[in-house]
Amino acid sequence: MADIPYPSSAQAEQNLEELPTPLNVFRMLNHAPLLTEPTVLLGKAILASTALSPRLREMAILIVASRTGCSYERNQHTPIALAVGVTSKQIDALAAGEITESHFTAQHRCALAAVTELLASHNLEPATLASLQERFSDQEVVELIALTGYYTMLAGLANGLDVDVDPAGELLAPLVKQHEQGSGTATSPTNDRETS
């Protein structure tokens, strides 16, 4: 059970209207109601409107979950990751911090190393940034950094207040997969230039 109760009000419910299903982490954020709607909208943009491939996006989120010890994010995003083509072996490797060529492409390893570096030092070494720029557009680089910060913030909220894990990941996975297929990004070669 969460360390503090979830707020219940008409405003709190209105703040969650952009979501296909209420998520406990955002329900908890409703204690700061002016933060909830923009946070939800940013999350939707990260999930639906970035140039990052869906597979890489979910791998990056799972690295954040692993490095922050956030079971909430891990449980929410594992079914979504599976739905967009991340394999069970890759998910296990991400949880163990094993970003090796036996499980990930060079492109994926580069991005995941950058996420790991950001989490450890809140900075990118010049060589890491140069490696990212060789493989990704400037837009993708910025999106990857923003994604890392966003999910780190949510992990702090979920961990800090022991937010209850809800089954929304299972509910959202088919919706995310349907969206990715509808937009042509789930397996787009331009969004996932190397295969695993």
PyMOL CGO cylinders between C-alpha atoms (Angstrom):
from pymol import cmd
from pymol.cgo import CYLINDER

trace = [
    CYLINDER, 0.00, 0.00, 0.00, 1.25, 3.47, -0.87, 0.3, 1, 1, 1, 1, 1, 1,
    CYLINDER, 1.25, 3.47, -0.87, 2.79, 5.55, 1.92, 0.3, 1, 1, 1, 1, 1, 1,
    CYLINDER, 2.79, 5.55, 1.92, 0.21, 8.29, 1.53, 0.3, 1, 1, 1, 1, 1, 1,
    CYLINDER, 0.21, 8.29, 1.53, -3.35, 7.94, 0.19, 0.3, 1, 1, 1, 1, 1, 1,
    CYLINDER, -3.35, 7.94, 0.19, -4.22, 8.80, -3.38, 0.3, 1, 1, 1, 1, 1, 1,
    CYLINDER, -4.22, 8.80, -3.38, -6.22, 12.02, -3.59, 0.3, 1, 1, 1, 1, 1, 1,
    CYLINDER, -6.22, 12.02, -3.59, -9.82, 11.79, -4.66, 0.3, 1, 1, 1, 1, 1, 1,
    CYLINDER, -9.82, 11.79, -4.66, -11.51, 14.80, -6.19, 0.3, 1, 1, 1, 1, 1, 1,
    CYLINDER, -11.51, 14.80, -6.19, -13.17, 15.94, -9.38, 0.3, 1, 1, 1, 1, 1, 1,
    CYLINDER, -13.17, 15.94, -9.38, -9.97, 17.82, -10.32, 0.3, 1, 1, 1, 1, 1, 1,
    CYLINDER, -9.97, 17.82, -10.32, -7.87, 14.71, -9.72, 0.3, 1, 1, 1, 1, 1, 1,
    CYLINDER, -7.87, 14.71, -9.72, -10.10, 12.67, -12.01, 0.3, 1, 1, 1, 1, 1, 1,
    CYLINDER, -10.10, 12.67, -12.01, -10.11, 15.39, -14.66, 0.3, 1, 1, 1, 1, 1, 1,
    CYLINDER, -10.11, 15.39, -14.66, -6.30, 15.45, -14.63, 0.3, 1, 1, 1, 1, 1, 1,
    CYLINDER, -6.30, 15.45, -14.63, -6.26, 11.78, -15.64, 0.3, 1, 1, 1, 1, 1, 1,
    CYLINDER, -6.26, 11.78, -15.64, -8.71, 12.08, -18.53, 0.3, 1, 1, 1, 1, 1, 1,
    CYLINDER, -8.71, 12.08, -18.53, -5.89, 12.03, -21.10, 0.3, 1, 1, 1, 1, 1, 1,
    CYLINDER, -5.89, 12.03, -21.10, -4.97, 8.49, -20.01, 0.3, 1, 1, 1, 1, 1, 1,
    CYLINDER, -4.97, 8.49, -20.01, -6.65, 5.39, -21.42, 0.3, 1, 1, 1, 1, 1, 1,
    CYLINDER, -6.65, 5.39, -21.42, -6.69, 4.04, -17.85, 0.3, 1, 1, 1, 1, 1, 1,
    CYLINDER, -6.69, 4.04, -17.85, -5.80, 5.75, -14.55, 0.3, 1, 1, 1, 1, 1, 1,
    CYLINDER, -5.80, 5.75, -14.55, -2.23, 4.98, -13.48, 0.3, 1, 1, 1, 1, 1, 1,
    CYLINDER, -2.23, 4.98, -13.48, -1.33, 4.98, -9.81, 0.3, 1, 1, 1, 1, 1, 1,
    CYLINDER, -1.33, 4.98, -9.81, 1.81, 7.03, -10.32, 0.3, 1, 1, 1, 1, 1, 1,
    CYLINDER, 1.81, 7.03, -10.32, -0.25, 9.86, -11.82, 0.3, 1, 1, 1, 1, 1, 1,
    CYLINDER, -0.25, 9.86, -11.82, -3.00, 9.40, -9.25, 0.3, 1, 1, 1, 1, 1, 1,
    CYLINDER, -3.00, 9.40, -9.25, -0.30, 10.00, -6.62, 0.3, 1, 1, 1, 1, 1, 1,
    CYLINDER, -0.30, 10.00, -6.62, 1.04, 13.00, -8.52, 0.3, 1, 1, 1, 1, 1, 1,
    CYLINDER, 1.04, 13.00, -8.52, -2.42, 14.54, -8.15, 0.3, 1, 1, 1, 1, 1, 1,
    CYLINDER, -2.42, 14.54, -8.15, -1.32, 15.69, -4.70, 0.3, 1, 1, 1, 1, 1, 1,
    CYLINDER, -1.32, 15.69, -4.70, 0.38, 18.37, -6.82, 0.3, 1, 1, 1, 1, 1, 1,
    CYLINDER, 0.38, 18.37, -6.82, -2.51, 18.81, -9.27, 0.3, 1, 1, 1, 1, 1, 1,
    CYLINDER, -2.51, 18.81, -9.27, -0.94, 21.53, -11.39, 0.3, 1, 1, 1, 1, 1, 1,
    CYLINDER, -0.94, 21.53, -11.39, 1.88, 19.12, -12.22, 0.3, 1, 1, 1, 1, 1, 1,
    CYLINDER, 1.88, 19.12, -12.22, -0.29, 16.19, -13.23, 0.3, 1, 1, 1, 1, 1, 1,
    CYLINDER, -0.29, 16.19, -13.23, -1.73, 17.24, -16.58, 0.3, 1, 1, 1, 1, 1, 1,
    CYLINDER, -1.73, 17.24, -16.58, 1.57, 18.47, -18.09, 0.3, 1, 1, 1, 1, 1, 1,
    CYLINDER, 1.57, 18.47, -18.09, 3.34, 15.35, -16.80, 0.3, 1, 1, 1, 1, 1, 1,
    CYLINDER, 3.34, 15.35, -16.80, 0.71, 13.10, -18.38, 0.3, 1, 1, 1, 1, 1, 1,
    CYLINDER, 0.71, 13.10, -18.38, 0.94, 15.01, -21.67, 0.3, 1, 1, 1, 1, 1, 1,
    CYLINDER, 0.94, 15.01, -21.67, 4.73, 14.74, -21.72, 0.3, 1, 1, 1, 1, 1, 1,
    CYLINDER, 4.73, 14.74, -21.72, 4.48, 11.00, -21.04, 0.3, 1, 1, 1, 1, 1, 1,
    CYLINDER, 4.48, 11.00, -21.04, 2.02, 10.59, -23.90, 0.3, 1, 1, 1, 1, 1, 1,
    CYLINDER, 2.02, 10.59, -23.90, 4.36, 12.50, -26.21, 0.3, 1, 1, 1, 1, 1, 1,
    CYLINDER, 4.36, 12.50, -26.21, 7.31, 10.31, -25.22, 0.3, 1, 1, 1, 1, 1, 1,
    CYLINDER, 7.31, 10.31, -25.22, 5.29, 7.16, -25.87, 0.3, 1, 1, 1, 1, 1, 1,
    CYLINDER, 5.29, 7.16, -25.87, 3.56, 8.24, -29.07, 0.3, 1, 1, 1, 1, 1, 1,
    CYLINDER, 3.56, 8.24, -29.07, 5.32, 11.14, -30.76, 0.3, 1, 1, 1, 1, 1, 1,
    CYLINDER, 5.32, 11.14, -30.76, 9.08, 10.67, -30.66, 0.3, 1, 1, 1, 1, 1, 1,
    CYLINDER, 9.08, 10.67, -30.66, 11.46, 9.64, -33.43, 0.3, 1, 1, 1, 1, 1, 1,
    CYLINDER, 11.46, 9.64, -33.43, 12.99, 6.93, -31.23, 0.3, 1, 1, 1, 1, 1, 1,
    CYLINDER, 12.99, 6.93, -31.23, 12.02, 3.41, -32.24, 0.3, 1, 1, 1, 1, 1, 1,
    CYLINDER, 12.02, 3.41, -32.24, 9.46, 1.82, -29.92, 0.3, 1, 1, 1, 1, 1, 1,
    CYLINDER, 9.46, 1.82, -29.92, 11.88, -1.00, -29.10, 0.3, 1, 1, 1, 1, 1, 1,
    CYLINDER, 11.88, -1.00, -29.10, 14.69, 1.35, -28.13, 0.3, 1, 1, 1, 1, 1, 1,
    CYLINDER, 14.69, 1.35, -28.13, 12.30, 3.56, -26.18, 0.3, 1, 1, 1, 1, 1, 1,
    CYLINDER, 12.30, 3.56, -26.18, 11.11, 0.62, -24.09, 0.3, 1, 1, 1, 1, 1, 1,
    CYLINDER, 11.11, 0.62, -24.09, 14.65, -0.71, -23.61, 0.3, 1, 1, 1, 1, 1, 1,
    CYLINDER, 14.65, -0.71, -23.61, 15.69, 2.71, -22.31, 0.3, 1, 1, 1, 1, 1, 1,
    CYLINDER, 15.69, 2.71, -22.31, 12.73, 2.86, -19.93, 0.3, 1, 1, 1, 1, 1, 1,
    CYLINDER, 12.73, 2.86, -19.93, 13.58, -0.61, -18.60, 0.3, 1, 1, 1, 1, 1, 1,
    CYLINDER, 13.58, -0.61, -18.60, 17.20, 0.46, -18.02, 0.3, 1, 1, 1, 1, 1, 1,
    CYLINDER, 17.20, 0.46, -18.02, 15.92, 3.40, -15.98, 0.3, 1, 1, 1, 1, 1, 1,
    CYLINDER, 15.92, 3.40, -15.98, 13.65, 1.01, -14.04, 0.3, 1, 1, 1, 1, 1, 1,
    CYLINDER, 13.65, 1.01, -14.04, 16.57, -1.34, -13.40, 0.3, 1, 1, 1, 1, 1, 1,
    CYLINDER, 16.57, -1.34, -13.40, 19.07, 1.32, -12.34, 0.3, 1, 1, 1, 1, 1, 1,
    CYLINDER, 19.07, 1.32, -12.34, 16.57, 3.08, -10.08, 0.3, 1, 1, 1, 1, 1, 1,
    CYLINDER, 16.57, 3.08, -10.08, 15.20, -0.16, -8.62, 0.3, 1, 1, 1, 1, 1, 1,
    CYLINDER, 15.20, -0.16, -8.62, 11.71, 0.86, -9.72, 0.3, 1, 1, 1, 1, 1, 1,
    CYLINDER, 11.71, 0.86, -9.72, 9.45, -2.19, -9.74, 0.3, 1, 1, 1, 1, 1, 1,
    CYLINDER, 9.45, -2.19, -9.74, 6.52, 0.04, -10.71, 0.3, 1, 1, 1, 1, 1, 1,
    CYLINDER, 6.52, 0.04, -10.71, 8.13, 1.02, -14.03, 0.3, 1, 1, 1, 1, 1, 1,
    CYLINDER, 8.13, 1.02, -14.03, 9.48, -2.48, -14.64, 0.3, 1, 1, 1, 1, 1, 1,
    CYLINDER, 9.48, -2.48, -14.64, 6.03, -4.00, -14.18, 0.3, 1, 1, 1, 1, 1, 1,
    CYLINDER, 6.03, -4.00, -14.18, 4.31, -1.32, -16.27, 0.3, 1, 1, 1, 1, 1, 1,
    CYLINDER, 4.31, -1.32, -16.27, 6.72, -1.43, -19.20, 0.3, 1, 1, 1, 1, 1, 1,
    CYLINDER, 6.72, -1.43, -19.20, 7.64, -5.11, -19.49, 0.3, 1, 1, 1, 1, 1, 1,
    CYLINDER, 7.64, -5.11, -19.49, 4.38, -5.99, -21.27, 0.3, 1, 1, 1, 1, 1, 1,
    CYLINDER, 4.38, -5.99, -21.27, 4.68, -2.90, -23.45, 0.3, 1, 1, 1, 1, 1, 1,
    CYLINDER, 4.68, -2.90, -23.45, 8.28, -3.82, -24.34, 0.3, 1, 1, 1, 1, 1, 1,
    CYLINDER, 8.28, -3.82, -24.34, 7.19, -7.34, -25.29, 0.3, 1, 1, 1, 1, 1, 1,
    CYLINDER, 7.19, -7.34, -25.29, 4.35, -5.91, -27.40, 0.3, 1, 1, 1, 1, 1, 1,
    CYLINDER, 4.35, -5.91, -27.40, 6.75, -3.79, -29.49, 0.3, 1, 1, 1, 1, 1, 1,
    CYLINDER, 6.75, -3.79, -29.49, 9.29, -6.56, -30.08, 0.3, 1, 1, 1, 1, 1, 1,
    CYLINDER, 9.29, -6.56, -30.08, 11.75, -6.51, -27.19, 0.3, 1, 1, 1, 1, 1, 1,
    CYLINDER, 11.75, -6.51, -27.19, 12.52, -10.15, -26.39, 0.3, 1, 1, 1, 1, 1, 1,
    CYLINDER, 12.52, -10.15, -26.39, 12.29, -11.82, -22.99, 0.3, 1, 1, 1, 1, 1, 1,
    CYLINDER, 12.29, -11.82, -22.99, 16.06, -12.43, -23.10, 0.3, 1, 1, 1, 1, 1, 1,
    CYLINDER, 16.06, -12.43, -23.10, 16.66, -8.73, -23.74, 0.3, 1, 1, 1, 1, 1, 1,
    CYLINDER, 16.66, -8.73, -23.74, 14.36, -7.81, -20.84, 0.3, 1, 1, 1, 1, 1, 1,
    CYLINDER, 14.36, -7.81, -20.84, 16.28, -10.16, -18.54, 0.3, 1, 1, 1, 1, 1, 1,
    CYLINDER, 16.28, -10.16, -18.54, 19.58, -8.71, -19.76, 0.3, 1, 1, 1, 1, 1, 1,
    CYLINDER, 19.58, -8.71, -19.76, 18.36, -5.15, -19.13, 0.3, 1, 1, 1, 1, 1, 1,
    CYLINDER, 18.36, -5.15, -19.13, 17.30, -6.10, -15.59, 0.3, 1, 1, 1, 1, 1, 1,
    CYLINDER, 17.30, -6.10, -15.59, 20.74, -7.59, -14.98, 0.3, 1, 1, 1, 1, 1, 1,
    CYLINDER, 20.74, -7.59, -14.98, 22.55, -4.63, -16.56, 0.3, 1, 1, 1, 1, 1, 1,
    CYLINDER, 22.55, -4.63, -16.56, 24.11, -6.87, -19.22, 0.3, 1, 1, 1, 1, 1, 1,
    CYLINDER, 24.11, -6.87, -19.22, 24.20, -4.66, -22.30, 0.3, 1, 1, 1, 1, 1, 1,
    CYLINDER, 24.20, -4.66, -22.30, 26.21, -7.03, -24.47, 0.3, 1, 1, 1, 1, 1, 1,
    CYLINDER, 26.21, -7.03, -24.47, 26.41, -7.66, -28.19, 0.3, 1, 1, 1, 1, 1, 1,
    CYLINDER, 26.41, -7.66, -28.19, 24.88, -11.11, -27.67, 0.3, 1, 1, 1, 1, 1, 1,
    CYLINDER, 24.88, -11.11, -27.67, 21.57, -9.40, -26.87, 0.3, 1, 1, 1, 1, 1, 1,
    CYLINDER, 21.57, -9.40, -26.87, 21.71, -5.90, -28.40, 0.3, 1, 1, 1, 1, 1, 1,
    CYLINDER, 21.71, -5.90, -28.40, 22.78, -4.21, -31.62, 0.3, 1, 1, 1, 1, 1, 1,
    CYLINDER, 22.78, -4.21, -31.62, 25.59, -1.65, -31.65, 0.3, 1, 1, 1, 1, 1, 1,
    CYLINDER, 25.59, -1.65, -31.65, 22.97, 1.09, -32.00, 0.3, 1, 1, 1, 1, 1, 1,
    CYLINDER, 22.97, 1.09, -32.00, 21.04, -0.16, -28.98, 0.3, 1, 1, 1, 1, 1, 1,
    CYLINDER, 21.04, -0.16, -28.98, 24.20, -0.62, -26.88, 0.3, 1, 1, 1, 1, 1, 1,
    CYLINDER, 24.20, -0.62, -26.88, 25.27, 2.95, -27.66, 0.3, 1, 1, 1, 1, 1, 1,
    CYLINDER, 25.27, 2.95, -27.66, 21.93, 4.40, -26.56, 0.3, 1, 1, 1, 1, 1, 1,
    CYLINDER, 21.93, 4.40, -26.56, 21.65, 2.20, -23.46, 0.3, 1, 1, 1, 1, 1, 1,
    CYLINDER, 21.65, 2.20, -23.46, 25.20, 3.06, -22.42, 0.3, 1, 1, 1, 1, 1, 1,
    CYLINDER, 25.20, 3.06, -22.42, 24.27, 6.75, -22.67, 0.3, 1, 1, 1, 1, 1, 1,
    CYLINDER, 24.27, 6.75, -22.67, 21.17, 6.22, -20.51, 0.3, 1, 1, 1, 1, 1, 1,
    CYLINDER, 21.17, 6.22, -20.51, 23.27, 4.36, -17.95, 0.3, 1, 1, 1, 1, 1, 1,
    CYLINDER, 23.27, 4.36, -17.95, 25.85, 7.17, -17.95, 0.3, 1, 1, 1, 1, 1, 1,
    CYLINDER, 25.85, 7.17, -17.95, 23.16, 9.82, -17.49, 0.3, 1, 1, 1, 1, 1, 1,
    CYLINDER, 23.16, 9.82, -17.49, 21.74, 7.91, -14.53, 0.3, 1, 1, 1, 1, 1, 1,
    CYLINDER, 21.74, 7.91, -14.53, 25.16, 7.50, -12.93, 0.3, 1, 1, 1, 1, 1, 1,
    CYLINDER, 25.16, 7.50, -12.93, 26.60, 10.99, -13.44, 0.3, 1, 1, 1, 1, 1, 1,
    CYLINDER, 26.60, 10.99, -13.44, 23.75, 13.16, -14.81, 0.3, 1, 1, 1, 1, 1, 1,
    CYLINDER, 23.75, 13.16, -14.81, 26.07, 13.98, -17.68, 0.3, 1, 1, 1, 1, 1, 1,
    CYLINDER, 26.07, 13.98, -17.68, 27.38, 12.57, -20.96, 0.3, 1, 1, 1, 1, 1, 1,
    CYLINDER, 27.38, 12.57, -20.96, 31.07, 12.22, -21.69, 0.3, 1, 1, 1, 1, 1, 1,
    CYLINDER, 31.07, 12.22, -21.69, 32.10, 13.84, -25.00, 0.3, 1, 1, 1, 1, 1, 1,
    CYLINDER, 32.10, 13.84, -25.00, 32.91, 10.39, -26.45, 0.3, 1, 1, 1, 1, 1, 1,
    CYLINDER, 32.91, 10.39, -26.45, 29.47, 9.09, -25.48, 0.3, 1, 1, 1, 1, 1, 1,
    CYLINDER, 29.47, 9.09, -25.48, 27.75, 12.05, -27.10, 0.3, 1, 1, 1, 1, 1, 1,
    CYLINDER, 27.75, 12.05, -27.10, 29.89, 11.68, -30.24, 0.3, 1, 1, 1, 1, 1, 1,
    CYLINDER, 29.89, 11.68, -30.24, 28.94, 8.00, -30.45, 0.3, 1, 1, 1, 1, 1, 1,
    CYLINDER, 28.94, 8.00, -30.45, 25.25, 8.88, -30.12, 0.3, 1, 1, 1, 1, 1, 1,
    CYLINDER, 25.25, 8.88, -30.12, 25.54, 11.52, -32.85, 0.3, 1, 1, 1, 1, 1, 1,
    CYLINDER, 25.54, 11.52, -32.85, 27.08, 8.96, -35.21, 0.3, 1, 1, 1, 1, 1, 1,
    CYLINDER, 27.08, 8.96, -35.21, 24.03, 6.73, -34.88, 0.3, 1, 1, 1, 1, 1, 1,
    CYLINDER, 24.03, 6.73, -34.88, 21.10, 9.02, -34.10, 0.3, 1, 1, 1, 1, 1, 1,
    CYLINDER, 21.10, 9.02, -34.10, 19.68, 12.34, -35.22, 0.3, 1, 1, 1, 1, 1, 1,
    CYLINDER, 19.68, 12.34, -35.22, 19.93, 15.33, -32.88, 0.3, 1, 1, 1, 1, 1, 1,
    CYLINDER, 19.93, 15.33, -32.88, 16.20, 14.95, -32.28, 0.3, 1, 1, 1, 1, 1, 1,
    CYLINDER, 16.20, 14.95, -32.28, 16.64, 11.35, -31.16, 0.3, 1, 1, 1, 1, 1, 1,
    CYLINDER, 16.64, 11.35, -31.16, 19.55, 12.29, -28.88, 0.3, 1, 1, 1, 1, 1, 1,
    CYLINDER, 19.55, 12.29, -28.88, 17.48, 14.95, -27.15, 0.3, 1, 1, 1, 1, 1, 1,
    CYLINDER, 17.48, 14.95, -27.15, 14.48, 12.62, -26.90, 0.3, 1, 1, 1, 1, 1, 1,
    CYLINDER, 14.48, 12.62, -26.90, 16.61, 9.90, -25.32, 0.3, 1, 1, 1, 1, 1, 1,
    CYLINDER, 16.61, 9.90, -25.32, 17.95, 12.33, -22.71, 0.3, 1, 1, 1, 1, 1, 1,
    CYLINDER, 17.95, 12.33, -22.71, 14.45, 13.70, -22.01, 0.3, 1, 1, 1, 1, 1, 1,
    CYLINDER, 14.45, 13.70, -22.01, 13.05, 10.16, -21.70, 0.3, 1, 1, 1, 1, 1, 1,
    CYLINDER, 13.05, 10.16, -21.70, 15.75, 9.30, -19.18, 0.3, 1, 1, 1, 1, 1, 1,
    CYLINDER, 15.75, 9.30, -19.18, 14.94, 12.34, -17.06, 0.3, 1, 1, 1, 1, 1, 1,
    CYLINDER, 14.94, 12.34, -17.06, 11.19, 11.79, -17.27, 0.3, 1, 1, 1, 1, 1, 1,
    CYLINDER, 11.19, 11.79, -17.27, 11.24, 8.17, -16.18, 0.3, 1, 1, 1, 1, 1, 1,
    CYLINDER, 11.24, 8.17, -16.18, 13.83, 8.90, -13.48, 0.3, 1, 1, 1, 1, 1, 1,
    CYLINDER, 13.83, 8.90, -13.48, 11.44, 11.49, -12.05, 0.3, 1, 1, 1, 1, 1, 1,
    CYLINDER, 11.44, 11.49, -12.05, 8.55, 9.01, -12.11, 0.3, 1, 1, 1, 1, 1, 1,
    CYLINDER, 8.55, 9.01, -12.11, 10.77, 6.35, -10.52, 0.3, 1, 1, 1, 1, 1, 1,
    CYLINDER, 10.77, 6.35, -10.52, 11.57, 8.73, -7.67, 0.3, 1, 1, 1, 1, 1, 1,
    CYLINDER, 11.57, 8.73, -7.67, 7.87, 9.33, -7.10, 0.3, 1, 1, 1, 1, 1, 1,
    CYLINDER, 7.87, 9.33, -7.10, 6.97, 5.63, -7.33, 0.3, 1, 1, 1, 1, 1, 1,
    CYLINDER, 6.97, 5.63, -7.33, 9.85, 4.50, -5.11, 0.3, 1, 1, 1, 1, 1, 1,
    CYLINDER, 9.85, 4.50, -5.11, 9.71, 7.39, -2.67, 0.3, 1, 1, 1, 1, 1, 1,
    CYLINDER, 9.71, 7.39, -2.67, 6.03, 6.89, -1.86, 0.3, 1, 1, 1, 1, 1, 1,
    CYLINDER, 6.03, 6.89, -1.86, 5.81, 3.14, -2.53, 0.3, 1, 1, 1, 1, 1, 1,
    CYLINDER, 5.81, 3.14, -2.53, 3.18, 3.65, -5.23, 0.3, 1, 1, 1, 1, 1, 1,
    CYLINDER, 3.18, 3.65, -5.23, 1.13, 0.49, -5.76, 0.3, 1, 1, 1, 1, 1, 1,
    CYLINDER, 1.13, 0.49, -5.76, 1.90, -1.43, -8.93, 0.3, 1, 1, 1, 1, 1, 1,
    CYLINDER, 1.90, -1.43, -8.93, -1.26, -1.60, -10.99, 0.3, 1, 1, 1, 1, 1, 1,
    CYLINDER, -1.26, -1.60, -10.99, -2.11, -3.86, -13.94, 0.3, 1, 1, 1, 1, 1, 1,
    CYLINDER, -2.11, -3.86, -13.94, -2.18, -0.99, -16.41, 0.3, 1, 1, 1, 1, 1, 1,
    CYLINDER, -2.18, -0.99, -16.41, 0.90, -2.21, -18.31, 0.3, 1, 1, 1, 1, 1, 1,
    CYLINDER, 0.90, -2.21, -18.31, -1.04, -5.28, -19.39, 0.3, 1, 1, 1, 1, 1, 1,
    CYLINDER, -1.04, -5.28, -19.39, -3.94, -3.05, -20.42, 0.3, 1, 1, 1, 1, 1, 1,
    CYLINDER, -3.94, -3.05, -20.42, -1.78, -0.51, -22.24, 0.3, 1, 1, 1, 1, 1, 1,
    CYLINDER, -1.78, -0.51, -22.24, 0.44, -2.93, -24.17, 0.3, 1, 1, 1, 1, 1, 1,
    CYLINDER, 0.44, -2.93, -24.17, -2.18, -3.77, -26.83, 0.3, 1, 1, 1, 1, 1, 1,
    CYLINDER, -2.18, -3.77, -26.83, -3.05, -0.08, -27.23, 0.3, 1, 1, 1, 1, 1, 1,
    CYLINDER, -3.05, -0.08, -27.23, 0.61, 0.88, -27.66, 0.3, 1, 1, 1, 1, 1, 1,
    CYLINDER, 0.61, 0.88, -27.66, 1.19, -1.94, -30.13, 0.3, 1, 1, 1, 1, 1, 1,
    CYLINDER, 1.19, -1.94, -30.13, -1.90, -0.97, -32.11, 0.3, 1, 1, 1, 1, 1, 1,
    CYLINDER, -1.90, -0.97, -32.11, -0.73, 2.67, -32.21, 0.3, 1, 1, 1, 1, 1, 1,
    CYLINDER, -0.73, 2.67, -32.21, 2.79, 1.68, -33.30, 0.3, 1, 1, 1, 1, 1, 1,
    CYLINDER, 2.79, 1.68, -33.30, 1.46, -0.53, -36.09, 0.3, 1, 1, 1, 1, 1, 1,
    CYLINDER, 1.46, -0.53, -36.09, -1.02, 2.13, -37.20, 0.3, 1, 1, 1, 1, 1, 1,
    CYLINDER, -1.02, 2.13, -37.20, 1.72, 4.73, -37.43, 0.3, 1, 1, 1, 1, 1, 1,
    CYLINDER, 1.72, 4.73, -37.43, 4.20, 2.35, -39.05, 0.3, 1, 1, 1, 1, 1, 1,
    CYLINDER, 4.20, 2.35, -39.05, 6.84, 2.81, -36.34, 0.3, 1, 1, 1, 1, 1, 1,
    CYLINDER, 6.84, 2.81, -36.34, 6.83, -0.61, -34.68, 0.3, 1, 1, 1, 1, 1, 1,
    CYLINDER, 6.83, -0.61, -34.68, 9.24, -2.16, -37.15, 0.3, 1, 1, 1, 1, 1, 1,
    CYLINDER, 9.24, -2.16, -37.15, 10.21, 0.80, -39.28, 0.3, 1, 1, 1, 1, 1, 1,
    CYLINDER, 10.21, 0.80, -39.28, 13.77, 0.39, -40.60, 0.3, 1, 1, 1, 1, 1, 1,
    CYLINDER, 13.77, 0.39, -40.60, 14.39, 4.10, -40.25, 0.3, 1, 1, 1, 1, 1, 1,
    CYLINDER, 14.39, 4.10, -40.25, 13.48, 3.95, -36.57, 0.3, 1, 1, 1, 1, 1, 1,
    CYLINDER, 13.48, 3.95, -36.57, 15.39, 0.74, -35.80, 0.3, 1, 1, 1, 1, 1, 1,
    CYLINDER, 15.39, 0.74, -35.80, 18.22, 0.82, -38.27, 0.3, 1, 1, 1, 1, 1, 1,
    CYLINDER, 18.22, 0.82, -38.27, 19.83, -2.36, -37.00, 0.3, 1, 1, 1, 1, 1, 1,
    CYLINDER, 19.83, -2.36, -37.00, 18.08, -5.57, -36.07, 0.3, 1, 1, 1, 1, 1, 1,
    CYLINDER, 18.08, -5.57, -36.07, 18.84, -7.67, -33.01, 0.3, 1, 1, 1, 1, 1, 1,
]
cmd.load_cgo(trace, "trace")
